[in-house]
Amino acid sequence: MKIVWLTVLVFGCTPAGEAASATLEPVAATTPAPADAPAPADAPAPADGAAPADGAAPTPKQSAIDVSALALPPSIDADELAKDIALFERVVATLPMTSIETARATFSQGGATCSTFELGFALRREHCMGRGHYSFCSFDALAHGDEAFDVRATCRTSDSWPELAPVMATIDAATLSRRGFVRVDAVASLTQHDTARARVATAALAAALGPRPAVDVPAELRASYDQLSDPRADVVLGRACGAGGSPPAGRLAAHELVVAGRADLLRDALRGMNPEGRIYGALGLEALGANTAEDDAAFARLRTLELPLTVCRGCKNADEPTRTIDLAPFTMLPR
């Protein structure tokens, strides 16, 4: 898996970084609210120009906002602001998101870039980012097959926010707010979670690897558990990475669960949605001597996949197939 919110090219050898993110629930549209607030049950109907259900991108339509009618400060260019409005309208046209391919085609019309990250067992993660002029927007979606079941979308305005703030309420009312985005200053965000589709995705994973155990995660182990189980966490397999030979964050997370003796959390990671986290789960169970016949069967199933895993070997990071990767250097057994 790769870091998707920002891509930084670094020449030379640096320690591998790994960022985790927590699962969010839908948010309401009317007032600023925390990210875990529930979404309204009566979501608005799709806007004109919204993505059709057959997977084809919609025909672009003229903006409903007359930029020339907005009271803009001298520092804001109306033509450049129109690019932001068009970007917001493309975001709106992807929501509520059902088909990943349709959303990708819709969002990409303005030159957005999209990346797909396979998670195995028909699960995937899609990340798209597009730019206007003063703002950029992105969405990060989890899907089973083509059906999105968890979506996070964000639109962020640049340093011009203080000048744009007075007119953004008008722009939001005609675009982002209609789909449930909540704005806090320069950042407007939305999460969409489809419980029924998520159950289908979870069932498909359980059919392949066995059901995930019921676990109780204490606060002091939450970050490590999330690092291994969150499909959006950037996890690298390795022992010593970068110029300093530091263990990657995923290995440190697995080690913490091993030290805590939490075989149940490692067993859950083995059957989770993070590809590299699954391997760390298996290595941790091996280190505890707690792997069962069912765990071994799940691990054997993983080893049949061509699914690429991100691996660090010193200064070198590369993707290697799950089926053929040499895991011996990454064992967590005492040497």
C-alpha positions as CSV (number, residue, x, y, z in Angstrom):
1,M,0.0,0.0,0.0
2,K,1.1,3.6,-0.6
3,I,0.7,7.0,1.0
4,V,-2.1,8.6,-1.0
5,W,-3.0,12.0,0.4
6,L,0.4,13.4,-0.5
7,T,3.1,11.9,-2.7
8,V,6.6,13.1,-1.8
9,L,9.6,12.1,-3.9
10,V,12.8,11.9,-1.8
11,F,16.1,11.3,-3.4
12,G,18.3,9.2,-1.2
13,C,17.6,6.7,1.6
14,T,15.1,7.6,4.3
15,P,13.3,5.7,7.0
16,A,9.9,4.4,5.9
17,G,7.0,6.2,7.3
18,E,3.6,4.7,8.0
19,A,0.4,6.7,8.7
20,A,-2.7,5.2,10.1
21,S,-6.2,6.6,9.9
22,A,-9.3,5.8,12.0
23,T,-12.7,4.7,10.6
24,L,-15.2,7.5,10.5
25,E,-19.0,7.5,10.4
26,P,-21.2,9.7,8.2
27,V,-21.6,13.4,9.1
28,A,-24.6,15.7,9.0
29,A,-24.7,18.6,6.6
30,T,-26.4,21.4,8.5
31,T,-24.1,22.4,11.2
32,P,-20.4,22.0,11.9
33,A,-20.1,18.6,13.7
34,P,-17.5,16.1,14.7
35,A,-16.5,13.6,12.0
36,D,-18.3,10.8,13.8
37,A,-21.8,12.5,13.8
38,P,-24.5,10.5,12.0
39,A,-25.6,11.4,8.5
40,P,-29.2,12.5,7.9
41,A,-31.4,9.6,6.8
42,D,-33.1,11.7,4.2
43,A,-30.1,12.4,2.0
44,P,-30.9,14.8,-1.0
45,A,-31.6,13.4,-4.3
46,P,-28.8,13.3,-6.9
47,A,-28.1,16.6,-8.6
48,D,-28.5,17.3,-12.2
49,G,-25.4,16.0,-13.9
50,A,-24.8,13.4,-11.2
51,A,-23.1,10.1,-12.2
52,P,-25.6,7.7,-13.8
53,A,-25.9,4.1,-12.4
54,D,-24.6,2.4,-15.6
55,G,-21.0,3.4,-15.0
56,A,-20.8,6.1,-17.7
57,A,-19.6,9.6,-16.7
58,P,-22.3,12.3,-16.9
59,T,-22.4,14.9,-19.5
60,P,-20.8,18.1,-18.1
61,K,-23.4,20.8,-17.4
62,Q,-23.0,24.5,-17.1
63,S,-22.4,25.8,-13.5
64,A,-25.4,27.0,-11.6
65,I,-23.3,29.7,-10.0
66,D,-22.8,33.0,-11.7
67,V,-19.3,33.9,-10.6
68,S,-19.7,37.5,-12.0
69,A,-22.5,38.0,-9.5
70,L,-20.3,37.2,-6.5
71,A,-18.8,40.1,-4.5
72,L,-15.1,39.1,-4.8
73,P,-12.2,40.9,-3.2
74,P,-9.6,42.3,-5.7
75,S,-7.1,39.5,-4.8
76,I,-9.5,36.8,-6.1
77,D,-9.7,36.2,-9.9
78,A,-13.2,35.2,-11.0
79,D,-12.0,32.9,-13.8
80,E,-9.7,31.1,-11.4
81,L,-12.5,30.8,-8.8
82,A,-14.7,29.3,-11.5
83,K,-12.2,26.4,-11.7
84,D,-12.8,25.7,-8.0
85,I,-16.5,25.7,-8.5
86,A,-16.3,23.3,-11.4
87,L,-14.2,21.0,-9.2
88,F,-16.7,21.2,-6.4
89,E,-19.5,20.3,-8.8
90,R,-17.6,17.3,-10.1
91,V,-17.2,16.1,-6.5
92,V,-21.0,16.5,-5.9
93,A,-21.7,14.5,-9.1
94,T,-19.9,11.5,-7.7
95,L,-22.1,11.4,-4.6
96,P,-23.7,9.5,-3.1
97,M,-21.0,7.1,-4.4
98,T,-22.1,3.7,-5.5
99,S,-20.0,2.6,-8.5
100,I,-16.3,3.3,-8.1
101,E,-15.8,3.2,-11.9
102,T,-18.5,5.8,-12.4
103,A,-17.1,8.0,-9.7
104,R,-13.6,7.8,-11.1
105,A,-14.8,8.7,-14.6
106,T,-16.9,11.6,-13.3
107,F,-14.1,13.0,-11.1
108,S,-11.4,12.6,-13.8
109,Q,-13.2,14.8,-16.3
110,G,-11.3,17.8,-15.1
111,G,-7.9,16.2,-15.1
112,A,-7.9,14.5,-11.7
113,T,-5.5,11.7,-11.0
114,C,-6.7,8.4,-9.5
115,S,-4.9,5.4,-8.1
116,T,-6.2,1.9,-7.2
117,F,-4.8,-0.2,-4.4
118,E,-5.8,-3.8,-4.4
119,L,-6.6,-5.2,-1.0
120,G,-7.2,-8.8,-2.1
121,F,-10.4,-10.9,-2.2
122,A,-12.2,-8.4,-4.6
123,L,-11.5,-5.6,-2.1
124,R,-9.9,-2.4,-3.3
125,R,-9.1,1.2,-2.3
126,E,-9.5,4.0,-4.8
127,H,-8.0,7.4,-4.2
128,C,-8.6,10.4,-6.5
129,M,-7.3,14.0,-6.3
130,G,-8.2,17.0,-8.4
131,R,-7.3,20.6,-8.4
132,G,-9.1,23.8,-9.1
133,H,-7.1,26.9,-8.5
134,Y,-7.5,28.0,-4.9
135,S,-8.8,24.6,-3.8
136,F,-8.1,20.9,-4.3
137,C,-10.4,17.9,-3.6
138,S,-9.9,14.2,-3.0
139,F,-11.8,11.1,-2.2
140,D,-10.6,7.9,-0.7
141,A,-13.1,5.0,-1.1
142,L,-13.1,1.4,-0.1
143,A,-15.0,-1.0,-2.3
144,H,-15.9,-4.6,-2.8
145,G,-15.9,-5.2,-6.6
146,D,-17.2,-2.0,-8.0
147,E,-19.4,-1.1,-5.1
148,A,-18.2,1.6,-2.7
149,F,-19.0,0.9,1.0
150,D,-16.8,3.6,2.8
151,V,-16.0,7.0,1.3
152,R,-14.1,9.9,2.7
153,A,-14.0,13.1,0.6
154,T,-12.3,16.4,1.4
155,C,-12.0,19.8,-0.3
156,R,-9.3,22.1,1.1
157,T,-8.8,25.7,0.2
158,S,-5.3,27.3,0.0
159,D,-3.9,30.3,1.8
160,S,-6.4,32.5,0.0
161,W,-9.1,31.2,2.4
162,P,-9.3,34.5,4.4
163,E,-10.3,36.3,1.2
164,L,-12.6,33.6,0.0
165,A,-14.4,32.9,3.2
166,P,-17.1,35.5,2.8
167,V,-18.2,34.1,-0.6
168,M,-17.6,30.4,0.1
169,A,-20.9,30.0,2.0
170,T,-22.7,30.9,-1.2
171,I,-20.6,28.5,-3.2
172,D,-21.0,25.7,-0.7
173,A,-24.8,26.1,-0.6
174,A,-25.0,25.4,-4.3
175,T,-22.3,22.6,-4.3
176,L,-20.7,20.8,-1.4
177,S,-23.3,21.4,1.3
178,R,-25.9,19.8,-0.9
179,R,-24.1,16.4,-0.5
180,G,-23.6,16.7,3.2
181,F,-20.1,18.3,3.4
182,V,-19.3,20.0,6.7
183,R,-17.0,22.9,6.4
184,V,-14.6,24.0,9.2
185,D,-12.8,27.0,8.0
186,A,-10.8,26.1,4.9
187,V,-11.6,22.4,4.9
188,A,-14.9,20.8,3.9
189,S,-15.3,17.1,4.5
190,L,-17.7,14.2,4.2
191,T,-17.9,10.5,5.0
192,Q,-20.3,8.0,3.5
193,H,-20.7,4.5,4.9
194,D,-23.0,1.9,3.5
195,T,-23.6,-0.7,6.3
196,A,-25.2,-3.3,4.0
197,R,-22.3,-3.2,1.4
198,A,-19.8,-3.2,4.2
199,R,-21.3,-6.4,5.5
200,V,-21.0,-8.0,2.0
201,A,-17.3,-7.0,1.9
202,T,-16.7,-8.4,5.4
203,A,-18.5,-11.6,4.5
204,A,-16.3,-12.1,1.4
205,L,-13.2,-11.7,3.5
206,A,-14.5,-14.1,6.2
207,A,-15.3,-16.7,3.5
208,A,-11.7,-16.6,2.4
209,L,-9.8,-16.3,5.7
210,G,-12.4,-17.2,8.4
211,P,-14.4,-14.9,10.6
212,R,-12.7,-12.1,12.5
213,P,-12.8,-12.7,16.3
214,A,-14.7,-10.3,18.6
215,V,-12.0,-8.2,20.3
216,D,-11.7,-5.6,23.0
217,V,-9.0,-3.1,22.2
218,P,-7.7,-1.1,25.2
219,A,-6.8,2.5,24.6
220,E,-3.1,1.9,25.0
221,L,-3.1,-0.6,22.2
222,R,-5.5,1.2,19.9
223,A,-2.9,2.9,17.7
224,S,-1.0,-0.4,17.1
225,Y,-4.2,-2.3,16.4
226,D,-5.4,0.3,13.9
227,Q,-2.0,0.3,12.2
228,L,-2.4,-3.4,11.3
229,S,-6.1,-3.6,10.7
230,D,-7.0,-0.3,9.0
231,P,-7.1,-0.7,5.2
232,R,-6.1,2.9,4.8
233,A,-3.0,2.6,7.0
234,D,0.3,2.7,5.1
235,V,2.1,-0.4,6.3
236,V,5.5,-1.6,5.2
237,L,6.9,-5.1,5.8
238,G,10.4,-5.1,7.0
239,R,12.9,-5.4,9.8
240,A,15.3,-2.5,9.4
241,C,14.4,0.3,6.9
242,G,16.1,3.4,5.7
243,A,19.6,4.8,6.3
244,G,19.2,4.4,10.1
245,G,18.0,0.8,9.9
246,S,14.9,1.6,11.9
247,P,12.0,-0.9,12.2
248,P,9.0,0.2,10.3
249,A,5.9,1.3,12.2
250,G,3.9,-1.9,11.2
251,R,6.6,-4.1,12.8
252,L,6.6,-1.9,16.0
253,A,2.8,-2.2,16.1
254,A,3.0,-6.0,15.8
255,H,5.7,-6.2,18.4
256,E,3.6,-4.2,20.9
257,L,0.7,-6.6,20.5
258,V,3.1,-9.6,20.9
259,V,4.6,-8.1,24.1
260,A,1.0,-7.5,25.4
261,G,0.2,-11.2,24.6
262,R,-2.8,-10.1,22.6
263,A,-3.1,-13.1,20.2
264,D,-6.7,-12.2,19.6
265,L,-5.7,-8.8,18.1
266,L,-3.1,-10.4,16.0
267,R,-5.6,-13.0,14.9
268,D,-8.0,-10.2,13.9
269,A,-5.3,-8.4,11.9
270,L,-4.6,-11.7,10.1
271,R,-8.2,-11.6,8.8
272,G,-8.4,-7.9,8.4
273,M,-8.4,-5.6,5.3
274,N,-4.8,-4.4,5.4
275,P,-2.6,-6.6,3.2
276,E,0.7,-6.0,5.1
277,G,-1.1,-6.0,8.4
278,R,-2.4,-9.5,7.7
279,I,1.2,-10.7,7.4
280,Y,2.3,-9.0,10.6
281,G,-0.7,-10.7,12.3
282,A,0.6,-14.1,11.2
283,L,4.2,-13.3,12.2
284,G,3.0,-12.1,15.6
285,L,1.0,-15.2,16.2
286,E,4.0,-17.3,15.3
287,A,6.1,-15.3,17.8
288,L,3.6,-16.1,20.5
289,G,3.3,-19.7,19.5
290,A,-0.5,-19.0,19.4
291,N,-1.3,-19.8,15.8
292,T,-4.1,-22.3,15.5
293,A,-4.8,-24.7,12.6
294,E,-7.4,-22.1,11.4
295,D,-4.8,-19.4,11.5
296,D,-2.3,-21.5,9.5
297,A,-5.0,-22.2,6.9
298,A,-5.8,-18.4,6.6
299,F,-2.1,-17.7,6.2
300,A,-1.7,-20.5,3.6
301,R,-4.6,-18.9,1.7
302,L,-2.9,-15.5,1.7
303,R,0.3,-17.2,0.3
304,T,-1.7,-18.2,-2.8
305,L,-2.2,-14.5,-3.8
306,E,-0.4,-12.4,-6.3
307,L,-1.4,-9.4,-4.3
308,P,1.6,-7.0,-4.0
309,L,3.0,-6.1,-0.6
310,T,5.2,-3.1,0.1
311,V,8.5,-4.4,1.5
312,C,11.6,-2.6,2.7
313,R,15.0,-4.2,2.7
314,G,17.3,-1.6,4.1
315,C,17.2,1.4,1.8
316,K,15.2,-0.3,-0.9
317,N,11.4,-0.4,-0.9
318,A,9.6,-2.5,-3.5
319,D,6.3,-4.3,-4.1
320,E,6.6,-8.1,-4.0
321,P,3.8,-10.7,-4.5
322,T,2.3,-12.2,-1.4
323,R,2.7,-15.7,-3.0
324,T,6.5,-15.5,-3.5
325,I,7.8,-13.0,-0.9
326,D,10.6,-14.4,1.4
327,L,9.3,-13.7,4.9
328,A,12.2,-15.4,6.7
329,P,14.1,-12.1,7.3
330,F,11.0,-10.6,8.8
331,T,10.3,-13.3,11.5
332,M,9.5,-12.0,14.9
333,L,10.8,-15.1,16.6
334,P,13.9,-14.5,18.9
335,R,17.1,-14.8,17.0
